[in-house]
Amino acid sequence: MKGHILVFFCCCLLSGCAQERIVDRIKIIQSIGTDIEGETIKMSASYPTYNNASGKQSKPMLTAKSQTISGSLKTLAAESSQPIELGHLRTWVISEKFARKALAEVADIINSDSIKSSNATLVITKQNASSIIAETLKNPPFFLSELVEQNMDHGNTPKTNYHTFINQYFGEGQDVYLPAIKKDQGLLHMDGIVVFKGDKLKLWLTNKEGLYIKLLKDKALTGQYDFTTEQKEKYSLVIWHGKRKIAIAQNGKAAISLILTIELREYPKKINILKKHDLHEVKKQIEEKFGSEIKKMLVHLQKNNVDPIGFGEQYRRQHRKYSENGFYDEIYPNLDFEVKMEIIIIHSGVGH
């Protein structure tokens, strides 16, 4: 009996200490966008609200300006008629202009836990971030975050979030990459990835190059791949899963092995995929094209002295003697990439 009374007393204490957060009395920020205008930082934030009478949802946007990111966030709260909640933030869009000037400040803000949402994604755009946020207001709630997540899960965008960003920015043996987005004719879609060296923006890679980064980094090897041969023959395929192995020898050779299970969606009409000879030729063409393009991208990254794949981290795990400066000054510029591809075709589509 005494035990029941004690439990009841503890529950009362816990309920009394809980902070009441009624959904329709706070602004739960879903997405924020950050631009820079001269020396001023402009912050835009979207949030859903509910009309109790009609049951319909509206999605207004808050805007604020300050000299710092923290100041902009405080101004957002000051200009809101209700408390704002950043704990459920899912997407932070930053403009390219802002990223070139203030990526270090973004990293410090996230690392200091000022924006408490470890699963949120940092996204970059060549356009104004505020225009991206404004465009999301025309769509259902969580549209922007679901667009990014869908492309990470099934498309060609490598997975990343706040945790990944902080690990890349402050860690050794790898460089930061961020997914990019753009608005085109009223539609939002992913626009490749951006690679940084420290806080310096170095490269803007295409969606296809984003896929190569994904295949060399992510746990889930998925995506879509289209290419045209020298004979103008078009192929389209979906990557369902795969295996990857990367080994860096002390002699300066980086051996990369990729085994991908794919489904052919489109291929030349003259090919009969049921014939063993034709199937072998298709596999050979895809393997050669895929392998050569991945190696071409790796050389491009190498020449620009950026390492979004994390070869430095890979080398550190495989060799006891490691110095980040030594690796990127002496070893990385001279790495010889060897890419071996194996394609497994499980079944073909009907669009051929």
C-alpha positions as CSV (number, residue, x, y, z in Angstrom):
1,M,0.0,0.0,0.0
2,K,2.8,2.4,0.9
3,G,4.5,1.6,-2.4
4,H,1.3,2.6,-4.3
5,I,1.1,5.9,-2.4
6,L,4.8,6.6,-3.2
7,V,4.3,6.0,-6.9
8,F,1.2,8.3,-6.9
9,F,3.1,11.0,-5.1
10,C,6.0,10.8,-7.6
11,C,3.6,11.0,-10.5
12,C,2.0,14.2,-9.0
13,L,5.5,15.8,-8.7
14,L,6.4,14.9,-12.3
15,S,3.2,16.3,-13.7
16,G,3.6,19.4,-11.7
17,C,7.1,20.0,-13.1
18,A,6.2,19.4,-16.7
19,Q,6.1,22.5,-18.9
20,E,2.8,22.8,-20.8
21,R,3.2,23.3,-24.5
22,I,-0.1,23.5,-26.3
23,V,0.3,23.1,-30.0
24,D,-2.0,25.9,-31.1
25,R,-0.4,28.3,-28.7
26,I,3.1,28.0,-30.0
27,K,4.8,28.3,-33.4
28,I,6.5,25.0,-34.2
29,I,9.1,26.0,-36.8
30,Q,9.5,23.5,-39.6
31,S,12.0,25.2,-41.9
32,I,14.2,28.2,-41.7
33,G,16.2,30.0,-44.5
34,T,19.1,32.3,-44.1
35,D,20.4,35.0,-46.5
36,I,22.9,37.7,-46.2
37,E,22.2,41.3,-47.3
38,G,25.4,43.4,-46.9
39,E,26.3,43.0,-43.3
40,T,22.8,41.9,-42.2
41,I,21.6,38.4,-41.8
42,K,18.0,37.8,-42.9
43,M,16.2,34.8,-41.3
44,S,12.9,33.4,-42.7
45,A,10.9,30.7,-40.9
46,S,7.8,28.7,-41.8
47,Y,5.4,27.1,-39.4
48,P,1.9,25.6,-39.6
49,T,-1.1,27.0,-37.8
50,Y,-4.6,25.6,-37.4
51,N,-7.9,27.3,-37.7
52,N,-10.1,25.6,-35.1
53,A,-13.3,26.7,-36.7
54,S,-12.7,25.4,-40.2
55,G,-10.1,22.8,-39.5
56,K,-8.0,24.2,-42.3
57,Q,-4.3,24.9,-42.0
58,S,-2.4,28.0,-43.0
59,K,1.3,28.2,-43.3
60,P,2.6,31.7,-42.7
61,M,6.2,32.8,-42.6
62,L,8.2,34.9,-40.1
63,T,11.1,37.1,-41.2
64,A,13.8,38.9,-39.1
65,K,17.1,40.6,-39.6
66,S,20.1,41.0,-37.4
67,Q,23.9,41.2,-37.4
68,T,24.2,37.5,-36.2
69,I,22.4,34.2,-36.6
70,S,21.6,34.2,-32.9
71,G,20.3,37.7,-33.1
72,S,18.1,36.8,-36.0
73,L,16.6,33.9,-34.1
74,K,16.0,36.1,-31.1
75,T,14.3,38.7,-33.4
76,L,12.1,36.0,-34.8
77,A,10.9,35.2,-31.3
78,A,10.4,38.9,-30.5
79,E,8.3,39.5,-33.6
80,S,6.1,36.5,-33.0
81,S,2.8,36.8,-31.2
82,Q,3.4,33.3,-29.7
83,P,6.5,31.5,-28.4
84,I,8.5,29.8,-31.2
85,E,9.7,26.2,-30.9
86,L,12.9,25.1,-32.8
87,G,13.1,21.6,-31.3
88,H,11.2,20.1,-34.3
89,L,13.1,22.0,-37.0
90,R,13.6,19.7,-40.0
91,T,15.4,21.8,-42.7
92,W,17.7,24.8,-42.6
93,V,18.2,26.4,-46.1
94,I,21.2,28.7,-46.5
95,S,22.1,30.8,-49.6
96,E,25.4,30.2,-51.4
97,K,26.3,33.8,-50.6
98,F,25.7,33.3,-46.9
99,A,27.5,30.0,-46.9
100,R,30.6,31.5,-48.4
101,K,30.8,34.0,-45.6
102,A,29.4,32.4,-42.5
103,L,29.7,28.6,-42.6
104,A,31.9,28.6,-39.5
105,E,29.2,30.6,-37.7
106,V,26.6,28.0,-38.8
107,A,28.8,25.2,-37.5
108,D,29.3,27.0,-34.1
109,I,25.6,27.6,-33.7
110,I,24.7,23.9,-34.4
111,N,27.6,22.6,-32.3
112,S,26.6,24.8,-29.3
113,D,23.1,23.2,-29.5
114,S,21.4,26.6,-30.0
115,I,19.1,24.9,-32.5
116,K,18.1,21.7,-30.8
117,S,17.3,19.4,-33.7
118,S,20.0,16.8,-34.4
119,N,18.1,15.2,-37.3
120,A,17.5,18.4,-39.2
121,T,19.2,18.8,-42.6
122,L,21.3,21.8,-43.7
123,V,20.6,22.6,-47.4
124,I,22.2,25.1,-49.7
125,T,20.8,27.1,-52.7
126,K,22.2,29.5,-55.3
127,Q,19.0,31.4,-55.0
128,N,17.6,33.4,-52.0
129,A,16.9,31.0,-49.2
130,S,13.8,33.1,-48.4
131,S,12.3,32.3,-51.8
132,I,12.8,28.6,-51.2
133,I,11.0,28.9,-47.8
134,A,8.2,31.0,-49.4
135,E,7.7,28.4,-52.1
136,T,7.2,25.7,-49.5
137,L,4.1,27.6,-48.2
138,K,2.3,26.5,-51.3
139,N,2.7,22.8,-50.4
140,P,1.5,20.6,-47.5
141,P,3.3,20.6,-44.2
142,F,6.8,19.0,-44.1
143,F,7.0,19.1,-47.9
144,L,10.5,20.5,-47.9
145,S,11.9,18.0,-45.4
146,E,10.1,15.1,-47.1
147,L,11.5,16.2,-50.5
148,V,15.0,16.1,-49.1
149,E,14.5,12.8,-47.2
150,Q,12.9,11.1,-50.2
151,N,15.9,12.0,-52.4
152,M,18.3,10.7,-49.7
153,D,16.4,7.4,-49.3
154,H,15.6,6.7,-53.0
155,G,17.3,9.3,-55.1
156,N,20.8,10.5,-55.7
157,T,21.3,12.7,-52.7
158,P,23.8,11.4,-50.1
159,K,22.5,11.2,-46.5
160,T,23.4,14.1,-44.2
161,N,22.1,15.9,-41.2
162,Y,23.3,18.2,-38.4
163,H,25.3,15.4,-36.8
164,T,27.0,14.5,-40.1
165,F,27.8,18.1,-40.8
166,I,29.4,18.7,-37.4
167,N,31.4,15.5,-37.7
168,Q,32.7,16.5,-41.1
169,Y,33.4,20.1,-40.2
170,F,35.2,19.5,-36.9
171,G,36.6,16.0,-37.5
172,E,39.7,14.9,-39.3
173,G,40.1,13.1,-42.6
174,Q,37.0,14.3,-44.5
175,D,35.4,17.4,-45.9
176,V,31.9,18.8,-45.6
177,Y,29.3,18.2,-48.3
178,L,25.8,19.6,-48.3
179,P,22.8,18.9,-50.5
180,A,21.6,21.7,-52.8
181,I,18.1,22.7,-53.8
182,K,16.6,25.1,-56.3
183,K,13.3,26.5,-57.5
184,D,12.6,26.2,-61.2
185,Q,9.3,27.3,-62.7
186,G,7.5,27.1,-59.4
187,L,8.9,23.6,-58.5
188,L,11.5,22.7,-55.9
189,H,14.0,20.0,-56.7
190,M,17.4,18.8,-55.6
191,D,20.4,20.4,-57.4
192,G,23.4,18.2,-56.7
193,I,25.8,18.7,-53.7
194,V,28.2,21.4,-52.6
195,V,31.7,20.5,-51.2
196,F,33.6,22.7,-48.8
197,K,37.2,22.7,-47.6
198,G,37.0,24.0,-44.1
199,D,34.6,26.9,-44.4
200,K,35.5,27.6,-48.1
201,L,33.1,26.6,-50.8
202,K,35.1,24.7,-53.3
203,L,32.9,22.7,-55.7
204,W,29.3,22.5,-56.9
205,L,28.7,18.9,-58.1
206,T,25.8,17.6,-60.2
207,N,23.1,15.3,-59.2
208,K,24.9,12.4,-61.0
209,E,28.1,13.2,-59.1
210,G,26.0,13.3,-55.9
211,L,25.0,9.7,-56.7
212,Y,28.7,8.7,-56.9
213,I,29.4,10.4,-53.5
214,K,26.4,8.5,-52.1
215,L,27.6,5.1,-53.4
216,L,31.0,5.7,-51.8
217,K,29.6,7.0,-48.5
218,D,26.1,5.8,-47.5
219,K,25.1,2.6,-45.9
220,A,22.3,2.2,-48.3
221,L,23.5,2.1,-51.9
222,T,20.5,3.3,-53.8
223,G,19.7,5.7,-56.6
224,Q,18.9,6.2,-60.2
225,Y,21.4,6.3,-63.1
226,D,21.0,7.4,-66.7
227,F,23.6,7.5,-69.4
228,T,24.0,7.7,-73.2
229,T,26.7,5.7,-75.1
230,E,28.9,7.0,-77.8
231,Q,26.4,5.3,-80.2
232,K,23.6,7.5,-78.8
233,E,22.0,4.6,-77.1
234,K,20.2,5.5,-73.9
235,Y,20.1,3.5,-70.7
236,S,18.1,4.2,-67.5
237,L,18.4,2.0,-64.4
238,V,17.5,1.9,-60.7
239,I,20.0,0.8,-58.1
240,W,18.3,-1.2,-55.4
241,H,21.2,-2.1,-53.1
242,G,24.9,-3.0,-53.2
243,K,28.1,-3.5,-51.4
244,R,31.2,-1.4,-51.2
245,K,34.8,-1.9,-50.1
246,I,37.6,0.8,-50.0
247,A,41.2,0.0,-49.2
248,I,44.2,2.4,-49.3
249,A,47.6,0.8,-49.6
250,Q,50.8,2.4,-48.4
251,N,52.0,2.4,-52.0
252,G,49.4,5.0,-52.8
253,K,46.8,2.9,-54.5
254,A,43.1,3.4,-53.5
255,A,41.2,0.2,-54.5
256,I,37.4,0.7,-54.6
257,S,35.1,-2.2,-55.2
258,L,31.4,-1.7,-55.9
259,I,28.8,-4.5,-56.4
260,L,25.4,-3.0,-57.4
261,T,22.1,-4.8,-57.9
262,I,20.1,-2.9,-60.5
263,E,16.9,-2.9,-62.4
264,L,16.9,-1.8,-66.1
265,R,14.1,0.6,-66.8
266,E,15.1,1.7,-70.3
267,Y,17.6,0.2,-72.9
268,P,18.0,0.1,-76.7
269,K,15.2,-1.8,-78.5
270,K,17.7,-3.9,-80.4
271,I,18.8,-5.5,-77.2
272,N,17.1,-8.8,-76.1
273,I,17.8,-8.9,-72.4
274,L,16.8,-12.6,-72.3
275,K,19.8,-13.5,-74.4
276,K,23.0,-14.3,-72.5
277,H,25.2,-12.5,-74.9
278,D,23.1,-9.3,-74.9
279,L,22.9,-9.4,-71.1
280,H,26.7,-9.7,-70.8
281,E,27.2,-6.8,-73.2
282,V,24.8,-4.6,-71.3
283,K,26.5,-5.4,-68.0
284,K,29.9,-4.7,-69.5
285,Q,28.8,-1.3,-70.9
286,I,27.2,-0.2,-67.5
287,E,30.2,-1.3,-65.5
288,E,32.7,0.5,-67.8
289,K,30.7,3.7,-67.9
290,F,29.9,3.7,-64.2
291,G,33.5,2.9,-63.2
292,S,35.1,5.5,-65.5
293,E,32.8,8.3,-64.4
294,I,33.3,7.6,-60.7
295,K,37.1,7.6,-61.2
296,K,36.8,10.9,-63.2
297,M,35.0,12.5,-60.3
298,L,37.5,11.2,-57.8
299,V,40.3,12.7,-59.8
300,H,38.4,16.0,-60.0
301,L,38.0,16.1,-56.2
302,Q,41.7,15.2,-55.8
303,K,42.8,18.0,-58.1
304,N,40.8,20.5,-56.0
305,N,42.2,19.1,-52.8
306,V,38.8,18.2,-51.3
307,D,37.9,14.9,-49.7
308,P,34.1,14.5,-49.2
309,I,34.5,10.7,-49.4
310,G,36.7,10.6,-46.3
311,F,39.8,8.9,-47.8
312,G,41.8,10.5,-45.0
313,E,39.5,8.9,-42.3
314,Q,39.8,5.6,-44.2
315,Y,43.6,5.8,-44.3
316,R,43.7,6.7,-40.6
317,R,41.7,3.5,-39.7
318,Q,43.9,1.3,-41.8
319,H,47.3,2.7,-40.9
320,R,48.7,3.6,-37.5
321,K,50.9,6.4,-38.6
322,Y,48.6,9.2,-39.6
323,S,48.9,12.9,-39.8
324,E,46.1,14.9,-41.4
325,N,48.4,17.5,-42.8
326,G,50.8,14.8,-44.0
327,F,48.1,12.8,-45.7
328,Y,46.6,15.8,-47.6
329,D,50.0,17.3,-48.5
330,E,51.8,14.1,-49.6
331,I,49.5,11.0,-49.9
332,Y,46.1,12.3,-51.2
333,P,47.4,14.3,-54.1
334,N,49.2,11.2,-55.4
335,L,46.5,8.5,-54.8
336,D,45.9,6.2,-57.7
337,F,42.2,5.3,-57.9
338,E,41.3,1.9,-59.1
339,V,37.5,1.4,-59.4
340,K,36.1,-2.1,-59.9
341,M,32.4,-2.4,-60.7
342,E,30.2,-5.5,-60.8
343,I,26.6,-5.0,-61.9
344,I,23.9,-7.6,-61.1
345,I,20.7,-7.2,-63.2
346,I,17.7,-8.7,-61.3
347,H,15.0,-8.0,-63.9
348,S,14.2,-5.5,-66.6
349,G,11.4,-2.9,-66.9
350,V,8.8,-2.6,-69.6
351,G,9.8,0.8,-71.0
352,H,12.2,-0.5,-73.7
